[in-house]
Amino acid sequence: MHQRHWLFALSAMSCLALGVVAQEPKPAPAPAQAVQEVKAGDAIKVAEHRSRWDYPKEVTVPAGSQLYLVVKGDTLWDLGQRFLGNPFAWPQIWDQNKWIKDPHWIYPGDPLIIPVAAKTVATPGMPVDTPADVVDVQPDRIKLVTKPKLEEYGYSFQDFIQLPYLAPKGAEANFAEIGALAITERQAQNRQFLGDTETVYLAGGADRGVKVGDRLVVLKVAKRKLMHPFGKQKAPLGDVVQQVGILRVTTVNPKGSIAVIERSMDAIEVGNHAAPFVEPANIVANLRKEIVGPLTIKEPVGTILYARDNHEQTATGEMVIIDQGAKDGLKVGDILLSARVQTWNVQEGRNAKDTVSEKTAYYLGQVMVVKVGENSASCRILRSKEEMHAGDFVTR
């Protein structure tokens, strides 16, 4: 399983730190309880709870490990950071809990063996044996070592689910090109807008190569016939398509299939489409220096065409579409500077044609390219000093 930083950080919750060895099984404490210690190797009974996985009903904690009961909001990504000091260490947790078939999804009450190293905390009065080779070292002789700066990752699974992109030939042509299936019906007939755990029906089954367990990304048309904000092109640039959720196929029939909504970041409706899911790669955000003062714009200059959900103003963490792509040499991971051009009068004559003005470009923030088309790209805003909107510039 590839490491994926899109197991995004939600909120850190309380854990159950247990000690380690084998006695009579006892019920595992509820997640809301404080840390409880048991003797090494104790067999812990796991309370019955709702989970998609066939979790162990009894757990024996090995030496050097802790037992943790998942609470709402947990991800393996968070727990890797919390217990192992690095979110990308989450596969070490998954490796100890292989009854979890898909590490993207864990459920409240699920028992996790956490392979943490034992920690000893000194208490007042505890004798300390100082090694002979450091007994004479004085504080002013200790060489300080700068802690290495942790890499910043600019793209998460949550961002991926909400990614918008430009379909130059139109949404329908794009759906046909990528093999998307139409969502033609839902199980809950009294609900128009669907969310997590709800069931939908797809126009495509074995005849389209669909298999049980397949994961699909849900697509909706966010805007038809997007026009350039500066009118550089008289014809529409295309349709804006936005990803809004993830499905998992549960049943496959000859010409249709049934799927459950695993994650939704926006309402899912009949008429949306679902395309094959491809896990996004980790992308390191190699941020550039913040700019103070006027910004020199380097050609070719790009323009922000669209902000996710058609927002007029957008800022850090949001997604935008720009009018540059592969033909301009852009690639996933590129960091671009965003700027706005400002004009002001410096001399005013008796009539309008005598007016003299100046022009400058000032720095707005930085965006990272996360999806590239031939003539457009989807970007995530990593830094913003003020809101960005359609018509602002991007430059290298």
C-alpha positions as CSV (number, residue, x, y, z in Angstrom):
1,M,0.0,0.0,0.0
2,H,1.5,3.4,-1.0
3,Q,1.9,5.9,1.7
4,R,-0.7,8.6,1.2
5,H,-0.8,11.9,3.0
6,W,-4.4,12.3,2.0
7,L,-5.3,10.4,5.1
8,F,-5.8,14.0,6.2
9,A,-5.5,15.3,9.7
10,L,-8.8,15.8,11.5
11,S,-8.9,16.3,15.4
12,A,-6.7,14.5,17.9
13,M,-8.8,12.5,20.3
14,S,-8.2,10.8,23.7
15,C,-6.3,7.4,23.6
16,L,-6.2,4.4,25.8
17,A,-2.5,3.7,26.7
18,L,-2.3,0.1,27.9
19,G,0.7,-1.7,29.3
20,V,1.6,-5.3,28.2
21,V,1.0,-9.8,29.1
22,A,-2.0,-12.7,29.6
23,Q,-4.7,-13.0,32.2
24,E,-8.4,-13.5,32.1
25,P,-10.0,-11.4,29.3
26,K,-11.5,-8.2,30.4
27,P,-13.7,-5.7,28.5
28,A,-11.9,-2.9,26.7
29,P,-12.6,0.5,28.3
30,A,-14.9,2.9,26.4
31,P,-13.1,5.5,24.3
32,A,-14.3,8.3,26.6
33,Q,-12.4,6.9,29.6
34,A,-9.0,8.1,30.6
35,V,-5.8,6.1,30.2
36,Q,-5.9,2.8,32.0
37,E,-3.0,0.5,32.7
38,V,-3.1,-3.3,32.7
39,K,-0.4,-5.9,33.1
40,A,1.7,-6.8,30.2
41,G,0.1,-9.4,27.8
42,D,-3.4,-9.0,29.1
43,A,-6.1,-10.3,26.7
44,I,-8.6,-7.4,26.2
45,K,-12.2,-8.1,25.1
46,V,-13.4,-5.6,22.5
47,A,-16.9,-4.2,23.0
48,E,-19.3,-4.9,20.1
49,H,-19.7,-1.9,17.8
50,R,-20.6,-1.0,14.3
51,S,-17.7,-1.4,11.8
52,R,-17.3,-2.4,8.2
53,W,-14.4,-4.6,9.2
54,D,-14.3,-8.0,10.9
55,Y,-12.4,-6.6,13.9
56,P,-10.8,-8.9,16.5
57,K,-13.2,-9.6,19.4
58,E,-10.3,-10.1,21.8
59,V,-6.8,-8.5,21.6
60,T,-3.5,-9.4,23.4
61,V,-1.2,-6.4,23.4
62,P,2.4,-7.3,22.5
63,A,5.4,-5.9,24.2
64,G,6.3,-2.4,23.1
65,S,2.8,-1.6,21.9
66,Q,-0.4,0.1,23.1
67,L,-4.0,-0.6,22.5
68,Y,-6.1,2.3,21.1
69,L,-9.8,2.4,20.5
70,V,-10.7,4.5,17.6
71,V,-13.0,7.5,18.2
72,K,-15.0,9.6,15.8
73,G,-12.7,11.8,13.6
74,D,-9.6,9.6,13.9
75,T,-7.5,8.6,10.8
76,L,-4.4,6.5,10.7
77,W,-2.6,9.6,9.4
78,D,-3.5,11.4,12.7
79,L,-2.5,8.5,14.8
80,G,0.8,8.1,13.1
81,Q,1.6,11.8,14.0
82,R,0.2,11.4,17.6
83,F,1.9,8.1,18.6
84,L,4.9,7.8,16.3
85,G,5.7,11.4,15.7
86,N,5.3,11.3,11.9
87,P,2.0,11.1,10.0
88,F,3.8,9.2,7.2
89,A,4.5,6.4,9.8
90,W,0.9,5.3,9.6
91,P,1.7,2.1,7.6
92,Q,3.5,0.8,10.8
93,I,0.1,1.0,12.5
94,W,-1.7,-0.6,9.6
95,D,0.8,-3.4,9.5
96,Q,-0.1,-4.4,13.0
97,N,-3.9,-4.3,12.2
98,K,-4.2,-6.0,8.8
99,W,-7.8,-7.0,9.5
100,I,-8.4,-3.4,8.3
101,K,-8.9,-4.1,4.6
102,D,-8.6,-0.4,3.5
103,P,-6.5,2.0,5.6
104,H,-8.6,4.9,4.4
105,W,-11.5,3.9,6.7
106,I,-11.4,3.1,10.4
107,Y,-14.5,3.2,12.7
108,P,-15.2,4.3,16.3
109,G,-14.6,1.4,18.6
110,D,-12.1,-0.4,16.3
111,P,-9.2,-1.7,18.4
112,L,-5.7,-0.7,17.1
113,I,-2.4,-2.1,18.2
114,I,0.0,0.9,18.2
115,P,3.7,-0.2,18.0
116,V,5.0,2.6,20.2
117,A,8.3,2.3,22.1
118,A,8.1,2.3,25.9
119,K,8.8,5.7,27.5
120,T,10.2,6.3,30.9
121,V,9.3,9.5,32.7
122,A,11.6,10.7,35.6
123,T,9.9,11.5,38.9
124,P,11.2,13.7,41.8
125,G,13.8,11.8,43.8
126,M,14.5,9.2,41.2
127,P,18.3,8.4,41.2
128,V,20.1,9.3,38.0
129,D,23.2,7.5,36.9
130,T,25.3,9.9,34.8
131,P,27.5,8.1,32.1
132,A,31.2,8.7,32.8
133,D,31.9,10.1,29.3
134,V,29.5,13.0,29.9
135,V,29.9,13.6,33.6
136,D,32.3,16.6,33.2
137,V,30.5,18.2,30.2
138,Q,29.4,21.8,31.1
139,P,26.2,23.4,29.6
140,D,28.2,26.0,27.6
141,R,30.1,23.2,25.9
142,I,27.1,21.4,24.6
143,K,26.7,21.8,20.8
144,L,23.2,22.7,19.8
145,V,21.8,21.0,16.7
146,T,19.1,22.7,14.7
147,K,16.0,20.5,14.4
148,P,15.4,19.6,10.7
149,K,12.5,21.4,9.2
150,L,9.6,19.1,8.4
151,E,8.4,19.0,4.9
152,E,5.1,20.6,4.2
153,Y,2.7,18.6,2.0
154,G,0.4,20.8,0.0
155,Y,-2.3,18.4,-1.1
156,S,-4.5,16.1,0.9
157,F,-7.2,13.5,0.3
158,Q,-9.9,16.0,1.2
159,D,-8.5,18.4,-1.4
160,F,-8.6,15.7,-4.0
161,I,-12.2,14.9,-3.3
162,Q,-13.1,18.6,-4.0
163,L,-10.8,19.2,-7.0
164,P,-12.3,21.2,-9.9
165,Y,-10.9,21.0,-13.4
166,L,-11.7,22.3,-16.9
167,A,-13.2,20.0,-19.5
168,P,-12.4,21.9,-22.8
169,K,-14.7,19.7,-25.0
170,G,-17.5,19.8,-22.4
171,A,-18.5,17.7,-19.5
172,E,-20.2,14.9,-21.4
173,A,-17.2,14.4,-23.8
174,N,-14.9,14.3,-20.7
175,F,-17.1,11.7,-19.0
176,A,-17.1,9.5,-22.1
177,E,-13.3,9.9,-22.5
178,I,-12.5,8.8,-18.9
179,G,-15.2,6.0,-18.8
180,A,-17.4,7.6,-16.2
181,L,-20.7,5.9,-15.2
182,A,-23.9,7.9,-14.7
183,I,-25.6,7.7,-11.3
184,T,-29.2,7.0,-12.5
185,E,-31.0,6.2,-9.3
186,R,-30.7,6.2,-5.5
187,Q,-32.1,3.9,-2.9
188,A,-33.6,6.6,-0.7
189,Q,-36.4,7.8,-2.9
190,N,-37.3,10.6,-0.5
191,R,-33.9,12.2,-0.7
192,Q,-32.6,14.3,-3.5
193,F,-29.2,15.2,-2.0
194,L,-27.2,12.2,-0.8
195,G,-24.3,11.8,1.6
196,D,-22.1,9.3,3.4
197,T,-23.3,5.6,3.6
198,E,-26.2,6.1,1.2
199,T,-26.7,3.8,-1.7
200,V,-26.7,4.7,-5.4
201,Y,-27.3,2.8,-8.7
202,L,-25.0,3.1,-11.7
203,A,-25.5,2.7,-15.4
204,G,-22.8,0.2,-16.0
205,G,-21.8,-3.1,-14.6
206,A,-19.9,-6.2,-15.9
207,D,-20.3,-4.9,-19.4
208,R,-18.2,-1.9,-18.5
209,G,-15.6,-3.9,-16.5
210,V,-16.9,-2.9,-13.1
211,K,-15.9,-5.1,-10.2
212,V,-17.1,-5.5,-6.6
213,G,-14.8,-3.3,-4.4
214,D,-13.9,-0.8,-7.1
215,R,-13.7,2.7,-5.9
216,L,-15.0,5.6,-8.0
217,V,-14.7,9.3,-7.7
218,V,-18.0,11.2,-8.1
219,L,-18.1,14.1,-10.6
220,K,-20.6,16.9,-11.0
221,V,-20.8,19.7,-13.6
222,A,-20.0,22.9,-11.6
223,K,-20.3,25.4,-14.4
224,R,-21.2,25.3,-18.0
225,K,-19.4,27.3,-20.8
226,L,-16.8,29.0,-18.7
227,M,-15.7,32.3,-20.3
228,H,-12.3,34.0,-19.9
229,P,-12.5,36.9,-17.5
230,F,-10.7,39.2,-19.9
231,G,-12.5,38.0,-23.0
232,K,-9.3,36.7,-24.6
233,Q,-11.5,34.0,-26.3
234,K,-14.9,34.7,-27.7
235,A,-15.9,31.1,-27.4
236,P,-16.4,29.3,-24.0
237,L,-13.3,27.6,-22.6
238,G,-15.2,24.5,-21.7
239,D,-17.2,23.2,-18.7
240,V,-15.9,23.0,-15.1
241,V,-16.2,19.6,-13.6
242,Q,-15.7,19.1,-9.8
243,Q,-15.0,16.0,-7.8
244,V,-17.3,15.7,-4.8
245,G,-17.0,12.2,-3.3
246,I,-15.9,8.6,-3.3
247,L,-18.1,5.5,-4.0
248,R,-17.3,1.8,-3.4
249,V,-19.0,-0.8,-5.6
250,T,-20.9,-3.4,-3.6
251,T,-22.8,-5.3,-6.3
252,V,-22.2,-5.8,-10.0
253,N,-25.0,-6.9,-12.4
254,P,-24.6,-7.4,-16.2
255,K,-25.4,-3.8,-17.1
256,G,-25.7,-2.0,-13.8
257,S,-24.0,-1.8,-10.4
258,I,-24.7,-0.7,-6.9
259,A,-22.4,1.5,-4.8
260,V,-22.2,3.0,-1.4
261,I,-21.0,6.6,-0.8
262,E,-17.9,6.3,1.3
263,R,-17.1,10.0,1.5
264,S,-18.9,13.1,0.3
265,M,-17.7,16.7,0.4
266,D,-20.7,18.0,-1.3
267,A,-24.2,16.7,-2.0
268,I,-24.3,13.8,-4.5
269,E,-27.3,13.6,-6.8
270,V,-28.8,11.4,-9.5
271,G,-27.3,12.7,-12.8
272,N,-23.8,13.0,-11.3
273,H,-21.2,10.6,-12.8
274,A,-18.6,8.3,-11.2
275,A,-15.1,7.7,-12.8
276,P,-12.3,5.2,-11.9
277,F,-10.5,6.4,-8.7
278,V,-6.8,6.9,-8.9
279,E,-5.0,7.6,-5.6
280,P,-3.3,11.1,-5.6
281,A,0.4,11.1,-5.0
282,N,2.2,12.9,-2.1
283,I,3.2,16.4,-3.3
284,V,5.8,18.3,-1.3
285,A,5.1,22.0,-1.2
286,N,8.4,23.6,-2.0
287,L,7.2,27.1,-1.1
288,R,9.0,30.1,-2.4
289,K,10.0,33.2,-0.4
290,E,7.3,35.6,0.5
291,I,7.4,38.8,-1.6
292,V,7.6,42.3,-0.1
293,G,7.0,45.2,-2.4
294,P,6.2,45.2,-6.2
295,L,6.3,41.9,-7.9
296,T,8.1,41.4,-11.3
297,I,5.8,39.4,-13.5
298,K,7.5,36.8,-15.7
299,E,6.1,35.7,-19.0
300,P,4.1,33.7,-19.8
301,V,1.6,35.2,-17.4
302,G,-1.5,33.1,-16.5
303,T,-4.9,34.2,-15.3
304,I,-7.2,32.7,-12.6
305,L,-10.3,31.6,-14.5
306,Y,-12.4,30.0,-11.7
307,A,-12.5,29.5,-8.0
308,R,-14.0,26.3,-6.6
309,D,-17.7,26.4,-6.1
310,N,-17.7,29.6,-8.3
311,H,-16.7,31.7,-5.3
312,E,-16.1,35.3,-6.0
313,Q,-13.3,35.5,-3.4
314,T,-11.1,32.6,-2.4
315,A,-8.0,32.1,-0.1
316,T,-5.7,29.6,1.5
317,G,-6.7,26.0,1.2
318,E,-9.1,26.6,-1.7
319,M,-8.8,25.5,-5.4
320,V,-8.6,27.6,-8.5
321,I,-8.4,26.9,-12.3
322,I,-5.8,28.9,-14.4
323,D,-5.5,29.3,-18.1
324,Q,-2.0,27.7,-18.4
325,G,-1.2,24.0,-18.7
326,A,1.1,21.5,-20.2
327,K,1.6,23.6,-23.4
328,D,3.1,26.3,-21.1
329,G,5.4,23.8,-19.4
330,L,3.5,23.4,-16.2
331,K,3.6,20.2,-14.3
332,V,2.2,18.9,-11.0
333,G,4.0,20.3,-8.0
334,D,5.0,23.6,-9.6
335,I,4.7,26.6,-7.3
336,L,3.4,29.8,-8.9
337,L,3.1,33.3,-7.5
338,S,-0.2,35.0,-7.6
339,A,-0.4,38.8,-8.2
340,R,-2.8,41.6,-8.9
341,V,-2.2,44.6,-11.2
342,Q,-3.1,48.0,-9.7
343,T,-3.3,51.2,-11.7
344,W,-3.4,54.8,-10.3
345,N,-3.4,58.3,-11.7
346,V,-0.3,60.4,-11.1
347,Q,-1.3,63.4,-13.2
348,E,-4.7,64.7,-14.2
349,G,-5.1,67.1,-17.1
350,R,-8.0,69.1,-18.2
351,N,-9.5,66.2,-20.2
352,A,-9.4,62.5,-19.9
353,K,-6.7,62.0,-22.6
354,D,-4.3,64.1,-20.6
355,T,-4.5,61.7,-17.6
356,V,-1.2,59.9,-16.8
357,S,-1.3,56.7,-14.8
358,E,1.1,54.2,-13.3
359,K,0.8,50.5,-13.0
360,T,2.3,48.0,-10.6
361,A,1.8,44.3,-9.6
362,Y,1.6,43.3,-6.0
363,Y,2.0,39.9,-4.4
364,L,-1.1,38.0,-3.3
365,G,0.2,34.5,-2.4
366,Q,1.4,31.2,-3.8
367,V,-0.5,28.4,-5.5
368,M,0.6,24.8,-6.3
369,V,-0.3,23.0,-9.5
370,V,-2.1,19.7,-8.7
371,K,-3.7,18.7,-12.0
372,V,-2.6,19.7,-15.5
373,G,-4.5,19.8,-18.8
374,E,-3.3,20.9,-22.1
375,N,-4.4,24.5,-21.8
376,S,-5.4,24.7,-18.1
377,A,-4.4,23.6,-14.7
378,S,-6.1,23.1,-11.3
379,C,-4.1,24.7,-8.4
380,R,-4.4,24.7,-4.6
381,I,-3.8,28.0,-2.8
382,L,-1.0,27.4,-0.3
383,R,-0.5,31.0,1.0
384,S,-2.6,34.1,0.6
385,K,-2.1,37.6,1.9
386,E,-5.6,38.6,0.8
387,E,-8.4,37.0,-1.2
388,M,-7.9,36.0,-4.8
389,H,-10.5,36.0,-7.5
390,A,-11.0,35.4,-11.2
391,G,-8.9,37.8,-13.2
392,D,-5.9,37.8,-10.8
393,F,-2.6,36.7,-12.4
394,V,-0.2,33.8,-11.8
395,T,3.5,33.9,-12.7
396,R,6.6,31.9,-12.3
